[in-house]
Amino acid sequence: MALPLSHRALVRVLATAWLFTGQAFWWPGPIPLWQPLFAMASFTLCAAMILTPFVRSAAALLTGMVVLELVVTPTFFAHNRLFVAALLVTVALSAPGFTWLPRVQAALVYALAGFDKLLDVAWREGRFMGSFIEELARFGLMRGAGRDVGAPNPLAQWLTTNVPSWSVVSASVIALEFALAACFLFKWRAGAWLGLVFHVAVYALTGSPMGQFFVAGTAASLLLLRDDEVPPVGGLIILTILVSGPWGHRFVPVAMLGLLILERLRRLSSRAARRST
């Protein structure tokens, strides 16, 4: 079965990020040859996902490697890697009548994140959000690659003195995560833009892609688009490299979102012009 273009684009973006963030080469384990063998295997599988039609097979094999690593070396467990693995395996399992599997997986992630925050008193009252922003203002950026760790964070500093109610902000974040869960569950296209804005805002505020969460969250938005709406895969791969590499700046995603909005407005304008004629 030929996968929908949105599924193939998702896998190729995830594989590109896996390579350019160094995840493909990071395989701690108790066996001496584990790391180099797994690094070579994951590099080959990522290349296969990007360059060959064997997307589902390569995605399934890389998922198996991630799960094996988490079982053998649980101290290196990371939720962001598990999220990528879950998206990959649901794409690999997609078959006629089951192409909704990756969307349901994304819906579960956002729904559970929303419930986790809703059940946390510190989140509901806004105390966690307020203290987190204050820490960002005091410490600075927390970029995962380490290049900008501790750099001044004027956005967080501005928020500490201009946000009147952190409980309202916290409630908005929780509501947004539940809205995203609903969008993925029912395939509402508005969720693609909601997800982009949400993850770009987090990246711009913290300076960190949160491991693979930024790429996985934004790439999952592709699942809400029709095939004729999916941007060219080559362009998506280039954007992923710009965001994922150690040269990336936290405002690259902001510029990317701006370009996407401008392109969307251009299409709407062209469509309106055609209708008027």
C-alpha positions in Angstrom: 0.0 0.0 0.0 1.3 3.5 -0.9 1.4 5.6 2.2 -0.4 9.0 2.2 2.0 11.9 1.3 1.5 13.3 4.8 2.7 10.1 6.4 5.8 9.9 4.1 6.6 13.5 4.8 6.2 13.0 8.5 8.7 10.1 8.5 11.2 11.9 6.4 11.1 14.9 8.6 11.6 12.8 11.7 14.5 10.9 10.1 16.2 14.1 9.1 15.9 15.5 12.6 17.1 12.1 14.1 20.3 12.6 12.0 21.0 16.2 12.5 20.3 16.3 16.2 22.8 13.5 16.7 20.1 11.0 17.9 21.1 8.5 15.3 24.6 8.3 16.8 23.6 8.3 20.5 23.2 4.7 21.6 24.5 4.0 25.1 24.5 0.4 26.1 26.2 -2.3 28.2 27.8 -4.1 25.2 31.1 -2.6 23.9 30.1 -2.8 20.2 26.6 -1.6 20.9 27.1 2.1 20.2 29.0 1.9 16.8 26.8 -0.9 15.4 23.6 0.8 16.4 24.9 4.1 15.1 25.7 2.6 11.7 22.3 0.8 11.6 20.3 3.9 12.6 22.2 6.1 10.1 21.3 3.5 7.4 17.7 3.4 8.4 17.3 7.2 8.5 18.9 7.4 5.0 16.5 4.7 3.8 13.5 6.7 5.2 14.6 9.9 3.5 15.9 8.5 0.2 14.1 5.2 -0.6 10.5 4.1 -0.9 11.0 1.6 2.0 9.6 4.1 4.5 7.4 1.7 6.6 10.1 -1.0 6.9 12.8 1.4 7.9 10.5 3.2 10.4 9.5 -0.1 12.0 13.2 -1.2 12.4 14.3 2.1 13.9 11.3 1.9 16.3 12.5 -1.6 17.4 16.0 -0.2 18.0 14.7 2.6 20.2 12.5 0.3 22.2 15.4 -2.1 22.7 17.6 0.7 23.9 15.0 1.8 26.4 14.6 -1.7 27.7 18.3 -2.5 28.0 19.5 1.0 29.3 16.4 2.4 31.1 18.6 5.2 32.7 18.7 6.8 29.3 15.0 6.8 28.8 13.7 10.0 27.2 10.0 10.7 26.5 10.9 12.7 23.4 12.6 9.7 21.8 9.6 7.5 22.7 7.3 10.0 21.1 9.3 9.7 17.8 9.3 5.9 18.0 5.5 5.9 18.6 4.9 8.1 15.5 7.2 5.9 13.4 5.6 2.6 14.4 2.1 3.9 13.9 3.1 5.0 10.4 4.7 1.6 9.8 1.4 -0.1 10.9 -0.7 2.2 8.7 -2.7 0.1 6.2 -5.9 0.5 4.3 -8.5 1.7 6.9 -5.8 2.3 9.5 -4.1 5.5 8.3 -5.6 7.2 11.3 -3.2 5.4 13.7 -0.5 8.2 13.8 -3.2 10.8 14.4 -4.6 8.9 17.3 -1.1 8.5 18.8 -0.6 12.3 18.6 -4.1 12.9 20.1 -3.2 10.6 23.0 0.1 12.5 23.7 -1.7 15.9 23.8 -4.7 14.6 25.8 -2.5 12.9 28.4 -0.3 16.0 28.7 -3.4 18.1 29.3 -4.8 15.7 31.9 -1.4 15.6 33.7 -1.4 19.3 34.0 -5.1 19.5 34.9 -4.5 17.1 37.8 -1.5 19.0 39.1 -2.5 21.7 41.7 0.6 23.7 40.9 -0.3 23.8 37.3 -3.9 24.7 37.8 -3.1 27.5 40.2 -0.4 28.9 37.8 2.4 28.4 40.4 4.4 26.1 38.2 4.1 28.3 35.1 5.0 31.4 37.0 8.1 29.9 38.6 9.2 28.3 35.3 9.1 31.7 33.5 10.9 33.4 36.4 13.6 30.7 36.3 14.0 31.3 32.5 14.3 35.0 33.1 16.9 34.5 35.8 18.9 31.7 34.2 18.5 32.5 30.5 18.0 30.2 27.5 18.1 26.4 27.9 19.0 25.4 24.4 19.5 21.6 24.3 22.6 21.8 22.0 24.4 23.8 24.7 25.5 26.7 22.4 23.1 29.2 23.9 22.6 27.8 27.5 22.4 30.7 29.9 22.2 33.4 27.3 19.9 36.4 28.2 16.2 35.7 27.7 14.5 39.1 27.3 11.2 37.5 26.3 11.0 35.6 29.7 12.1 38.8 31.5 9.3 40.7 29.9 6.7 38.1 30.7 7.6 38.1 34.4 6.5 41.7 34.8 3.7 41.9 32.3 1.6 38.8 32.8 -1.3 39.7 35.2 -2.4 36.1 36.0 -0.4 32.9 35.6 -3.4 30.8 36.4 -5.1 32.2 33.2 -2.0 31.3 31.2 -1.8 27.8 32.7 -5.5 27.3 31.9 -4.9 28.4 28.4 -2.1 26.0 27.9 -4.2 23.1 29.2 -7.1 24.1 27.0 -4.8 24.3 24.0 -3.5 20.8 24.6 -7.0 19.4 24.8 -7.9 21.3 21.7 -4.9 19.8 19.9 -6.0 16.3 21.0 -9.5 16.9 19.6 -8.0 18.2 16.3 -5.9 15.1 15.8 -8.7 12.8 16.8 -11.2 14.3 14.4 -8.7 15.5 11.8 -9.5 19.2 12.1 -7.2 21.2 9.9 -7.1 24.1 12.3 -5.0 21.9 14.6 -2.1 22.1 12.1 -1.8 25.8 12.8 -2.5 25.5 16.5 0.3 22.9 16.8 2.7 25.1 14.9 2.0 28.2 17.0 2.2 26.2 20.2 5.5 24.5 19.6 7.1 27.6 18.0 6.1 29.7 21.0 7.7 27.2 23.4 10.9 27.0 21.3 11.2 30.8 21.1 10.6 31.2 24.9 12.9 28.5 26.1 15.5 28.4 23.3 15.3 24.7 23.4 13.6 22.2 21.0 13.1 19.9 24.1 14.9 17.0 22.5 12.8 15.8 19.6 9.5 17.3 20.8 9.6 20.4 18.7 10.2 18.5 15.5 7.9 15.6 16.3 5.1 18.0 17.4 5.3 20.3 14.4 5.8 17.4 11.9 2.7 15.7 13.3 0.7 18.6 12.1 1.2 17.3 8.6 -1.2 14.4 9.4 -4.0 17.0 9.5 -3.5 18.1 5.9 -4.7 16.7 2.7 -2.0 15.4 0.3 -2.5 18.5 -2.0 -1.8 20.7 1.0 1.4 19.1 2.2 4.4 21.3 1.4 7.2 19.9 -0.9 9.0 17.2 1.1 12.4 18.6 -0.1 11.6 22.0 1.4 10.5 20.3 4.7 13.8 18.5 4.9 15.8 21.7 4.4 13.7 23.5 7.1 14.3 20.5 9.4 18.0 20.7 8.9 18.0 24.5 9.6 16.1 23.9 12.9 17.8 20.7 14.0 21.5 21.4 13.5 23.8 23.0 16.1 23.8 26.1 13.9 20.1 26.6 14.6 18.8 29.8 16.3 15.7 29.8 18.4 14.0 32.3 16.1 14.5 30.2 13.0 11.1 28.4 13.7 9.5 31.9 14.2 10.7 32.9 10.7 9.6 29.5 9.4 6.1 30.0 10.8 6.0 33.5 9.3 6.9 32.2 5.9 4.2 29.5 6.1 1.6 32.1 7.1 2.6 34.4 4.2 2.4 31.4 1.8 -1.0 30.5 3.2 -2.3 34.1 2.7 -0.9 34.1 -0.8 -2.8 30.9 -1.7 -6.0 32.3 -0.1 -5.6 35.5 -2.1 -5.0 33.6 -5.3 -8.1 31.5 -4.7 -10.2 34.5 -4.0 -9.0 36.2 -7.2 -9.9 33.1 -9.2 -13.4 33.0 -7.8 -14.0 36.7 -8.5 -13.1 36.1 -12.2 
